[in-house]
Amino acid sequence: MNKIKLFLLSLSVGFYSCGSKDKFPEVDKNVWLQDKKACQNKREGMATTLITNKEQILGLKEEILLEKLGRPDKHDYQKRGRKIYSYYITPGKQCSLQYPEEGKRIVFEMNALGLIALITIQN
């Protein structure tokens, strides 16, 4: 009986250690999703938090990014399986033609393995 308990304990510890090491910084997903294309100007502060903590985000799976921030405002598929996801963080032409240019974006680049490899802010 003790061997069974020991086996179950080691099995559960093994499963726990293989779990996702989700270190994605906290952002208010509801506020992020409601601010479509950053037209309400509520995403910029959260984007600053993401950039400040980018070392925690680099290497995480693409699925975690999509779970935390939802579908990107823009996406681009590159050669060799690379993906680029962009989320607007300031209002711009994407909201209304009264703006002279598009707003700033936070851009996540994924490598061919689906891991976040680069995070930048672009105008």
Secondary structure, 3 states (H helix, E strand, C coil): CHHHHHHHHHHHHHHHHCCCCCCCCCCCHHHHHHCHHHCCCCCHHHHHHHHHCHHHHCCCEHHHHHHHHCCCCEEEECHHHCEEEEEECCCCCCCCCCCCCCCCEEEEEECCCCEEEEEEEEC
